[in-house]
Amino acid sequence: MTKSMFLIQGNLCAERVRLGRALHKPPLTQEELARKIQFMGEEGMTKLIISRIEQNQRHVCDAELRILAKALGVSMEWLVGDTDEMNFKTK
């Protein structure tokens, strides 16, 4: 049995990433969100990574959380569930 370096399993933003994509105007697919993030300079972000984040199978580092929030037009606080105020901005 391998020991995890993380204290918790999964991530805090899985459901909110999925919801943020759905509420975006127009709604974003995982592929579109990945491309948008790649265009913003995070070339390693792929549809598979977005899928694994949304399925709570992958941890999200702070830099990724920031770029996910920016790409979705929401605050980092909303993305991790600390607030219900979206401050949603469509582009």
C-alpha positions as CSV (number, residue, x, y, z in Angstrom):
1,M,0.0,0.0,0.0
2,T,1.4,3.3,-1.0
3,K,1.3,6.3,1.2
4,S,-0.2,9.5,-0.2
5,M,1.5,12.8,0.3
6,F,-1.9,14.5,0.5
7,L,-4.0,14.6,3.6
8,I,-7.3,14.4,1.7
9,Q,-8.4,12.5,-1.3
10,G,-9.5,14.3,-4.5
11,N,-10.0,18.0,-4.6
12,L,-12.3,20.8,-3.4
13,C,-13.3,22.1,-6.8
14,A,-14.6,19.1,-8.8
15,E,-18.3,19.9,-8.7
16,R,-17.7,23.7,-9.2
17,V,-15.6,23.2,-12.2
18,R,-18.3,21.1,-13.8
19,L,-21.0,23.7,-12.7
20,G,-18.8,26.6,-13.9
21,R,-18.6,25.1,-17.4
22,A,-22.3,24.5,-17.5
23,L,-23.2,28.0,-16.4
24,H,-20.7,29.7,-18.7
25,K,-22.4,31.6,-21.6
26,P,-22.3,29.6,-23.9
27,P,-21.6,26.5,-21.9
28,L,-18.1,25.1,-22.3
29,T,-17.1,21.5,-23.0
30,Q,-14.1,20.0,-21.3
31,E,-12.2,20.3,-24.5
32,E,-13.1,24.0,-24.9
33,L,-12.1,24.7,-21.3
34,A,-8.8,22.9,-21.8
35,R,-8.1,24.8,-25.0
36,K,-8.9,28.1,-23.3
37,I,-6.5,27.3,-20.5
38,Q,-3.8,26.3,-23.0
39,F,-4.3,29.6,-24.8
40,M,-3.8,31.3,-21.4
41,G,-0.3,29.7,-21.2
42,E,-0.9,26.5,-19.3
43,E,0.0,24.2,-22.2
44,G,-0.2,21.0,-20.1
45,M,-3.9,21.3,-19.4
46,T,-5.9,18.7,-21.4
47,K,-9.4,17.4,-21.7
48,L,-8.3,14.3,-19.8
49,I,-7.0,16.4,-16.9
50,I,-10.2,18.4,-16.8
51,S,-12.2,15.2,-16.7
52,R,-10.1,13.7,-13.9
53,I,-10.4,16.9,-11.9
54,E,-14.2,16.9,-12.3
55,Q,-14.3,13.2,-11.4
56,N,-12.3,14.0,-8.2
57,Q,-9.5,11.7,-9.4
58,R,-6.8,14.4,-9.5
59,H,-5.5,17.0,-7.1
60,V,-5.5,20.6,-8.2
61,C,-2.5,22.8,-7.3
62,D,-2.9,26.4,-6.4
63,A,-1.7,27.7,-9.8
64,E,-4.1,25.4,-11.6
65,L,-7.0,26.6,-9.3
66,R,-6.2,30.2,-10.2
67,I,-6.1,29.5,-14.0
68,L,-9.3,27.4,-13.8
69,A,-11.1,30.3,-12.0
70,K,-9.8,32.8,-14.5
71,A,-10.8,30.7,-17.5
72,L,-14.3,30.1,-16.0
73,G,-14.7,33.8,-15.0
74,V,-15.3,33.0,-11.3
75,S,-13.5,33.6,-8.1
76,M,-11.2,31.0,-6.5
77,E,-13.3,31.2,-3.4
78,W,-16.4,30.2,-5.4
79,L,-14.5,27.4,-7.1
80,V,-13.6,25.7,-3.8
81,G,-17.0,26.3,-2.3
82,D,-16.1,29.0,0.2
83,T,-18.8,31.3,-1.1
84,D,-22.0,31.0,-3.1
85,E,-21.3,34.4,-4.8
86,M,-20.1,33.5,-8.2
87,N,-18.9,36.9,-9.5
88,F,-19.4,35.2,-12.8
89,K,-18.0,37.1,-15.9
90,T,-18.7,35.8,-19.3
91,K,-16.3,36.8,-22.1
